[in-house]
Amino acid sequence: MRAMILAAGLGTRLRPLTDDRPKALVTVAGRTLLEITLCRLRSFGVREVIVNTHHFGGLIVEYLEANHNFGMHIEISREDELLDTGGGLRRAEHFFLEAGRDSQQPFILHNVDVLSTIDLAQMVQFHTSQGALATLAVQDRETSRYLLFDEQGLLCGRRYGRDGEDQLALSARHVQPLAFSGIHILSPGIFAKMEEEGAFSIVNAYLRLAAQGEKIVAFRADESYWRDLGRPESILHAAQDVESGVYSITRSIL
């Protein structure tokens, strides 16, 4: 199985930690966010990964070389200009559609700046059983931006803030606002359905595709540990979680 790690962002919310490094090389309990994500993916059988880079991208390349790619096959997708989540994924299309690969095998898209215990194997199994184009790990928790799902767990819109106005991509009798975790399972067929060009949000593409009847489904992960690592205080809290045993970092195997 293959995966992509989204690591190209400027990490502005993490300043001053990102004044001299990319957010992927910020550390939690002595381990970089990139190492933590790579080792977690590897624990679920992923051996081939593409990582997009921009801010201090050269440092990521040097870091991976110094650590022998953590025993994995890793490619770099360099972005001279930030392409956002959707544009970054589209730029990496070749990695998932190269000749000789199973065009039906799903792959993982994972933000570098989240920690979780979400079961990726269960996500993949659920994705396949649903025949989905995209499966999004979501939780019932507070957030500044919600994705809306209908009674069947299909993406149907979004909402900014708990009391914001619903922006529906398709009509639904009842909607449930859920917080997205930054972890996706995707079918390679999504590339043929992307109409957007340049820099664009993958969520915008999901909403357009949902409106056209494509299956973008929710994978409920309410019982799983999850933490966004977008701010310095979040890094501190995550380190405390590791120290107290609330979260265990997967060890690297070189």
Residue pairs with C-beta under 8 A, 6 or more apart in sequence:
1 44
1 45
1 46
1 47
1 48
1 105
1 106
1 107
1 108
1 124
2 46
2 48
2 49
2 50
2 95
2 96
2 105
2 107
2 108
3 41
3 46
3 48
3 49
3 50
3 107
3 108
3 109
3 110
4 49
4 50
4 51
4 52
4 77
4 88
4 89
4 92
4 95
4 96
4 107
4 108
4 109
4 110
5 24
5 34
5 37
5 38
5 41
5 49
5 50
5 51
5 52
5 110
5 111
5 112
6 52
6 85
6 88
6 89
6 109
6 110
6 111
6 112
6 182
7 22
7 23
7 24
7 34
7 51
7 52
7 53
7 60
7 112
8 52
8 53
8 54
8 55
8 57
8 79
8 82
8 83
8 88
9 23
9 54
9 55
9 82
9 113
10 18
10 23
10 54
10 55
10 82
11 17
11 18
11 22
11 23
11 26
11 55
11 113
12 18
13 230
13 231
14 23
14 26
14 113
14 229
14 230
14 231
14 232
14 235
16 232
17 23
17 26
17 232
17 235
18 26
18 55
20 56
21 56
21 59
22 53
22 54
22 55
22 56
22 57
22 59
22 60
23 33
23 55
23 112
23 113
23 229
24 32
24 33
24 34
24 51
24 53
24 60
24 112
24 113
25 32
25 33
25 34
25 56
25 59
25 60
25 63
26 32
26 33
26 229
26 235
27 33
27 235
28 36
28 115
28 229
28 235
28 238
28 239
28 242
28 249
29 238
29 239
29 242
29 243
29 249
31 249
32 63
33 112
33 113
33 229
34 51
34 60
34 63
34 64
34 112
35 67
35 70
35 252
36 115
36 249
36 250
37 110
37 112
38 49
38 70
38 72
38 74
38 252
39 70
39 249
39 250
39 251
39 252
39 253
40 120
40 250
41 49
41 108
41 110
41 120
42 70
42 71
42 72
42 250
42 253
43 250
44 120
44 121
45 121
46 72
46 108
47 72
47 73
48 72
48 73
48 74
49 72
49 73
49 74
49 75
50 74
50 75
50 76
50 77
50 92
50 95
51 60
51 64
51 74
51 75
51 76
51 77
51 112
52 76
52 77
52 78
52 79
52 83
52 88
52 91
52 92
53 60
53 61
53 76
53 77
53 78
53 79
54 78
54 79
54 80
54 81
54 82
57 76
57 78
57 79
60 76
61 76
64 70
64 74
64 76
67 252
67 254
68 254
70 252
70 253
70 254
71 252
71 253
71 254
75 95
77 88
77 91
77 92
77 95
79 88
79 91
81 199
82 199
83 90
83 91
83 198
83 199
83 200
84 199
84 200
84 201
84 202
85 201
85 202
85 203
86 194
86 196
86 199
86 200
86 201
86 202
86 203
86 204
86 205
87 196
87 197
87 198
87 199
87 200
89 109
89 186
89 202
90 191
90 194
90 196
93 191
96 107
96 188
96 191
97 103
97 188
97 191
103 188
103 189
104 187
104 188
105 188
106 124
106 127
106 128
106 185
106 186
106 187
106 188
107 185
107 186
107 188
108 120
108 124
108 183
108 184
108 185
108 186
109 183
109 184
109 185
109 186
109 202
110 182
110 183
110 184
111 182
111 183
113 182
113 228
113 229
113 230
114 181
114 182
114 183
114 226
114 227
114 228
114 229
115 225
115 226
115 227
115 229
115 238
115 241
115 247
116 137
116 181
116 183
116 221
116 224
116 225
116 226
116 227
117 224
117 225
117 226
117 247
118 137
118 181
118 183
118 221
118 224
118 226
119 221
119 224
120 183
120 185
122 219
123 135
123 137
123 183
123 185
123 219
124 185
126 135
126 185
126 217
126 219
127 135
127 185
127 187
127 217
127 219
130 215
130 217
131 215
132 185
132 187
132 215
132 216
132 217
133 186
133 187
133 189
133 190
133 193
133 209
133 214
133 215
133 216
134 184
134 185
134 186
134 187
134 190
134 206
134 209
134 214
134 215
134 216
134 217
135 184
135 185
135 186
135 216
135 217
135 218
135 219
136 147
136 155
136 180
136 181
136 183
136 184
136 206
136 216
136 217
136 218
136 219
137 180
137 181
137 182
137 183
137 184
137 219
137 221
138 147
138 149
138 178
138 179
138 180
138 181
138 218
138 219
138 220
138 221
139 178
139 179
139 181
139 220
139 221
139 222
139 224
139 226
140 176
140 178
140 179
140 220
140 222
141 179
141 222
141 226
142 162
142 179
143 179
143 180
144 160
144 161
145 158
145 159
145 160
145 161
145 179
145 180
146 158
146 159
146 160
146 161
146 162
146 164
146 177
146 178
146 179
147 155
147 157
147 158
147 177
147 178
147 179
147 180
147 203
147 218
148 155
148 156
148 157
148 158
148 159
148 166
148 168
148 172
148 175
148 176
148 177
148 178
149 155
149 156
149 175
149 176
149 178
149 218
150 156
150 172
150 173
150 174
150 175
150 176
151 172
151 173
151 174
153 217
153 218
153 220
154 210
154 215
154 216
154 217
154 218
155 169
155 206
155 207
155 210
155 216
155 217
155 218
156 168
156 169
156 170
156 171
156 172
156 175
156 210
157 166
157 167
157 168
157 169
157 170
157 172
157 175
157 207
158 166
158 167
158 203
158 207
159 165
159 166
159 167
159 177
162 177
166 175
168 175
169 207
169 208
169 210
169 211
170 210
170 211
178 218
178 220
180 203
181 221
181 226
182 228
184 202
185 219
190 209
193 209
193 214
194 205
195 205
195 208
196 204
196 205
196 208
206 216
209 216
210 216
225 241
225 246
225 247
227 234
227 237
227 238
227 241
227 247
228 234
229 235
229 238
238 247
241 247
242 248
242 249
